């Protein structure tokens, strides 16, 4: 039977790819964001969030502190990428949130396994008149289309086993012409791996973490991960399987207390805590954290080694992004 031998987790955000001097500019744009959900699970205006902001935020958005946290995140990305590139695995199961890249209103599944022989990726074009944030972050997703080798045999097996476990899973053996598996995979290829292809094939597992009405609950996401892990381990053969999760914690409103609670529960393998997270706190941008809940389920037989969690604030109103980094051994 296949063995799950390693896990890797990296934050993934436009903010990660910008120079630190643009973080506050990105924060200024949050003033006009109509979907700012606070730690109470309720939508707020920017000014309301400003009045609610925790005391530690002011010290976190000085130029010096922003530069320090920015550089720390770059070092952590390099660390995760180095470990992933060096992993002796036969296949990588890569979990990501779609964010309306591949999923559109004509077909918007909750879960999708891409089980074709090849996974096409192409970066979104950046218009000449795009703002500084769009232009400044585009490099992280690559400049050319690439084909990431797929894992069709494992993919077909996983889809069958997940369906047998009661999950209504969608599968894509091929994408339509011009479609792409999504920018998280461009980030993994460009930033984590430095644009170099791994010898091991990829099995993309893509979720709808953020867009209602069919967003899975946190508990269901963890259960999906458990079932995915069991499906992988029942695959015949002696394949060594690595698992990669690409996703952030809370954003665009940073809820540091919630993030640290989640990170600790994953580290401790606390299934009770992971199954009882409130749905209201994991909608919108926060829903991307479900990629980590899935990974926690898949990797529950391994020990998570936290590399760090970095609270990357970008405004006095506590907007920003929680950036987790970890490995499982």
C-alpha positions as CSV (number, residue, x, y, z in Angstrom):
1,X,0.0,0.0,0.0
2,X,1.0,3.6,-0.5
3,X,2.6,5.5,2.4
4,X,2.2,9.2,3.2
5,X,5.7,10.1,4.2
6,X,5.9,13.9,4.4
7,X,3.8,17.0,4.4
8,X,4.5,20.6,3.6
9,X,2.5,23.8,4.2
10,X,3.1,27.3,2.9
11,X,1.1,30.5,3.1
12,X,0.0,32.0,-0.2
13,X,-0.9,35.6,-0.7
14,X,-0.5,38.6,-2.9
15,X,0.9,40.4,0.1
16,X,3.7,37.8,0.4
17,X,4.9,38.7,-3.1
18,X,5.0,42.5,-2.7
19,X,7.9,44.5,-1.5
20,X,7.3,45.6,2.1
21,X,6.8,49.3,1.1
22,X,3.6,48.3,-0.7
23,X,2.0,46.6,2.3
24,X,0.5,49.8,3.7
25,X,-0.7,50.8,0.2
26,X,-2.5,47.5,0.0
27,X,-3.9,48.2,3.5
28,X,-5.2,51.6,2.2
29,X,-7.2,49.8,-0.5
30,X,-9.0,47.8,2.3
31,X,-10.8,51.0,3.2
32,X,-13.1,50.3,0.2
33,X,-13.4,46.6,0.7
34,X,-17.2,45.8,1.2
35,X,-16.4,42.3,2.6
36,X,-14.5,42.9,5.8
37,X,-15.6,40.3,8.3
38,X,-14.3,40.8,11.9
39,X,-13.4,38.3,14.5
40,X,-17.0,38.3,15.6
41,X,-18.0,36.8,12.2
42,X,-19.9,39.9,11.2
43,X,-19.3,42.3,8.3
44,X,-17.9,45.7,9.4
45,X,-16.8,48.9,7.8
46,X,-13.1,49.8,7.9
47,X,-13.7,52.5,10.5
48,X,-15.6,50.0,12.7
49,X,-12.6,47.6,12.5
50,X,-10.3,50.5,13.3
51,X,-12.1,51.1,16.6
52,X,-12.0,47.3,17.4
53,X,-8.3,46.8,16.5
54,X,-6.2,45.0,19.0
55,X,-3.4,46.9,20.8
56,X,-0.6,45.1,19.1
57,X,-1.5,46.3,15.6
58,X,0.1,49.7,15.8
59,X,3.5,48.3,16.6
60,X,3.1,45.7,13.8
61,X,2.8,48.3,11.0
62,X,5.8,50.4,11.5
63,X,8.1,50.4,8.4
64,X,10.8,48.5,10.3
65,X,8.5,45.8,11.6
66,X,6.8,45.3,8.3
67,X,10.2,44.9,6.7
68,X,11.2,42.3,9.3
69,X,8.0,40.3,9.0
70,X,8.3,40.5,5.2
71,X,11.8,39.1,5.2
72,X,10.9,36.4,7.7
73,X,8.1,35.2,5.4
74,X,10.6,35.1,2.4
75,X,12.9,33.0,4.4
76,X,10.1,30.6,5.4
77,X,9.0,30.2,1.8
78,X,12.6,29.4,0.9
79,X,12.7,26.8,3.7
80,X,9.5,25.1,2.7
81,X,10.5,25.1,-0.9
82,X,13.9,23.6,-0.2
83,X,12.3,20.8,1.8
84,X,9.7,20.1,-0.9
85,X,12.4,20.0,-3.6
86,X,14.5,17.6,-1.6
87,X,11.6,15.3,-0.6
88,X,12.1,11.7,-1.8
89,X,8.5,11.1,-2.8
90,X,6.9,9.4,-5.8
91,X,3.9,11.7,-6.1
92,X,2.7,15.0,-4.5
93,X,-0.9,15.6,-3.5
94,X,-1.3,19.3,-3.6
95,X,-4.3,21.0,-1.9
96,X,-5.4,24.5,-2.8
97,X,-8.4,26.8,-2.8
98,X,-9.6,27.8,-6.2
99,X,-10.6,31.4,-5.6
100,X,-12.6,31.6,-8.9
101,X,-9.6,30.7,-11.0
102,X,-10.9,27.5,-12.5
103,X,-14.3,27.3,-10.9
104,X,-16.9,29.5,-12.5
105,X,-20.7,30.0,-12.2
106,X,-21.3,27.4,-15.0
107,X,-19.7,24.7,-12.7
108,X,-18.6,25.5,-9.1
109,X,-17.9,22.3,-7.2
110,X,-17.1,22.0,-3.5
111,X,-14.2,19.5,-4.2
112,X,-12.3,18.7,-7.4
113,X,-9.6,16.2,-8.1
114,X,-7.6,16.8,-11.3
115,X,-6.6,13.3,-12.4
116,X,-5.4,13.8,-15.9
117,X,-1.9,12.9,-17.2
118,X,-1.0,16.6,-17.3
119,X,-2.0,19.7,-15.3
120,X,-1.8,22.9,-17.4
121,X,-1.0,26.1,-15.7
122,X,-0.9,29.6,-17.2
123,X,-0.5,32.9,-15.3
124,X,-3.2,35.5,-15.7
125,X,-2.1,38.4,-17.9
126,X,-1.4,41.7,-16.2
127,X,-2.8,44.7,-18.2
128,X,-0.4,47.5,-18.9
129,X,-2.6,49.9,-16.9
130,X,-2.8,47.6,-13.8
131,X,-2.1,49.1,-10.4
132,X,1.2,48.8,-8.6
133,X,0.0,45.9,-6.4
134,X,-1.1,43.8,-9.4
135,X,2.1,44.5,-11.2
136,X,4.3,44.1,-8.1
137,X,2.9,40.6,-7.3
138,X,2.6,39.1,-10.7
139,X,6.2,37.7,-10.8
140,X,5.3,35.1,-8.1
141,X,3.0,33.2,-10.5
142,X,5.4,32.8,-13.3
143,X,5.6,34.4,-16.8
144,X,5.0,31.4,-19.0
145,X,2.6,28.5,-19.3
146,X,3.8,25.2,-17.9
147,X,2.6,21.6,-17.8
148,X,2.8,19.9,-14.4
149,X,2.9,16.1,-14.7
150,X,-0.2,14.5,-13.4
151,X,-1.0,11.3,-11.4
152,X,-3.9,9.7,-13.2
153,X,-3.8,6.3,-11.6
154,X,-3.7,7.7,-8.0
155,X,-6.3,10.3,-9.0
156,X,-8.8,7.7,-10.3
157,X,-8.3,5.6,-7.2
158,X,-8.8,8.6,-4.9
159,X,-12.0,9.7,-6.6
160,X,-13.5,6.2,-6.4
161,X,-12.6,5.8,-2.7
162,X,-13.9,9.3,-1.8
163,X,-17.2,8.6,-3.5
164,X,-17.4,5.3,-1.6
165,X,-16.8,7.3,1.7
166,X,-19.8,9.5,1.0
167,X,-18.1,12.5,-0.5
168,X,-19.7,13.9,-3.7
169,X,-16.4,14.5,-5.4
170,X,-15.9,16.1,-8.8
171,X,-13.2,15.0,-11.1
172,X,-11.4,16.5,-14.1
173,X,-9.4,14.2,-16.4
174,X,-8.8,17.2,-18.7
175,X,-9.4,20.9,-18.8
176,X,-10.9,22.9,-21.6
177,X,-8.6,24.7,-23.9
178,X,-7.3,27.9,-22.2
179,X,-8.2,26.7,-18.7
180,X,-5.6,26.5,-15.9
181,X,-5.4,24.7,-12.6
182,X,-5.0,28.0,-10.8
183,X,-2.5,30.5,-9.3
184,X,-1.7,28.5,-6.1
185,X,0.0,26.0,-8.3
186,X,1.8,28.7,-10.1
187,X,3.0,30.0,-6.8
188,X,4.2,26.5,-5.8
189,X,6.0,26.1,-9.1
190,X,7.5,29.5,-9.2
191,X,8.2,30.4,-5.6
192,X,8.5,27.2,-3.7
193,X,10.4,25.3,-6.5
194,X,12.1,28.2,-8.2
195,X,10.5,27.4,-11.6
196,X,12.0,23.9,-11.6
197,X,9.7,20.9,-12.3
198,X,9.8,18.1,-9.7
199,X,10.4,14.6,-11.0
200,X,7.4,13.5,-9.0
201,X,3.9,14.0,-10.6
202,X,1.2,16.2,-9.0
203,X,-2.3,15.3,-8.0
204,X,-4.2,18.7,-7.5
205,X,-7.0,18.6,-5.0
206,X,-8.9,21.9,-5.3
207,X,-11.6,23.1,-2.9
208,X,-14.1,25.9,-2.8
209,X,-13.1,27.3,0.5
210,X,-14.6,30.8,0.2
211,X,-17.5,31.3,-2.2
212,X,-21.0,30.5,-0.9
213,X,-23.4,28.8,-1.0
214,X,-21.5,25.4,-1.3
215,X,-18.5,26.0,1.0
216,X,-17.7,23.0,3.2
217,X,-17.8,23.6,6.9
218,X,-14.5,23.4,8.8
219,X,-15.6,20.0,10.3
220,X,-16.5,18.6,6.9
221,X,-13.1,19.9,5.5
222,X,-11.2,18.0,8.2
223,X,-13.3,14.9,7.6
224,X,-12.6,15.2,3.9
225,X,-8.9,15.2,4.7
226,X,-9.2,12.1,6.8
227,X,-11.1,10.3,4.0
228,X,-8.5,11.6,1.4
229,X,-5.7,10.2,3.6
230,X,-7.3,6.8,3.8
231,X,-7.9,6.7,0.1
232,X,-4.3,7.5,-0.6
233,X,-3.1,4.8,1.8
234,X,-5.3,2.2,0.2
235,X,-3.7,2.8,-3.2
236,X,-1.8,-0.5,-4.2
237,X,1.9,-0.4,-4.5
238,X,4.8,1.0,-2.5
239,X,4.5,4.7,-3.5
240,X,5.8,7.3,-1.2
241,X,3.3,10.2,-1.2
242,X,4.0,13.8,-0.1
243,X,1.2,16.2,0.7
244,X,1.5,20.0,0.0
245,X,-1.1,22.5,1.3
246,X,-1.0,26.0,-0.2
247,X,-3.1,28.6,1.7
248,X,-3.4,31.3,4.3
249,X,-5.2,31.7,7.5
250,X,-7.4,34.8,8.3
251,X,-7.7,37.6,5.7
252,X,-8.4,40.3,4.7
253,X,-9.1,40.9,8.4
254,X,-6.4,39.3,10.4
255,X,-7.7,37.4,13.5
256,X,-4.5,36.5,15.2
257,X,-6.2,34.7,18.1
258,X,-8.2,32.5,15.8
259,X,-5.1,31.7,13.7
260,X,-3.0,30.7,16.6
261,X,-5.7,28.5,18.0
262,X,-6.0,26.8,14.6
263,X,-2.2,26.4,14.2
264,X,-1.9,24.9,17.7
265,X,-4.8,22.5,17.2
266,X,-3.1,21.2,14.0
267,X,0.2,20.9,15.7
268,X,-1.3,19.0,18.6
269,X,-3.5,16.8,16.3
270,X,-6.5,17.9,18.4
271,X,-9.3,16.4,16.4
272,X,-12.0,17.6,18.8
273,X,-10.9,21.2,18.3
274,X,-10.5,20.8,14.5
275,X,-14.0,19.4,14.2
276,X,-15.6,22.1,16.4
277,X,-14.3,25.3,14.7
278,X,-17.2,27.8,14.1
279,X,-18.3,28.0,10.5
280,X,-18.9,31.8,10.8
281,X,-15.2,32.4,11.3
282,X,-14.2,30.4,8.2
283,X,-16.1,32.1,5.4
284,X,-14.9,34.6,2.9
285,X,-11.1,34.9,2.8
286,X,-10.8,33.0,6.0
287,X,-12.2,29.9,4.2
288,X,-8.8,29.4,2.6
289,X,-7.6,28.0,5.9
290,X,-9.7,24.9,5.1
291,X,-6.8,23.8,2.9
292,X,-4.8,23.4,6.2
293,X,-7.8,21.5,7.8
294,X,-7.8,19.1,4.9
295,X,-4.0,18.6,5.2
296,X,-4.4,18.0,9.0
297,X,-6.8,15.2,8.2
298,X,-4.7,13.7,5.5
299,X,-1.5,13.9,7.6
300,X,-3.0,13.0,11.0
301,X,-0.6,10.0,11.3
302,X,2.4,12.4,11.1
303,X,3.6,15.1,13.5
304,X,3.3,18.7,12.4
305,X,6.5,20.7,12.9
306,X,5.5,24.4,12.9
307,X,8.1,26.5,11.2
308,X,6.3,29.7,12.2
309,X,3.1,31.7,12.0
310,X,3.5,35.3,11.0
311,X,0.8,37.9,11.5
312,X,1.3,40.2,8.6
313,X,-0.8,43.4,9.3
314,X,-1.1,46.0,6.6
315,X,-3.3,48.6,8.2
316,X,-4.2,50.1,11.6
317,X,-7.7,48.5,11.2
318,X,-6.1,45.0,11.5
319,X,-6.4,44.1,7.9
320,X,-3.7,41.8,6.6
321,X,-3.1,38.1,6.3
322,X,-2.1,35.3,8.7
323,X,0.8,33.4,7.2
324,X,1.4,29.8,8.4
325,X,4.4,27.6,7.5
326,X,5.0,24.0,8.6
327,X,6.2,20.6,7.7
328,X,5.0,17.1,8.8
329,X,7.4,14.3,9.5
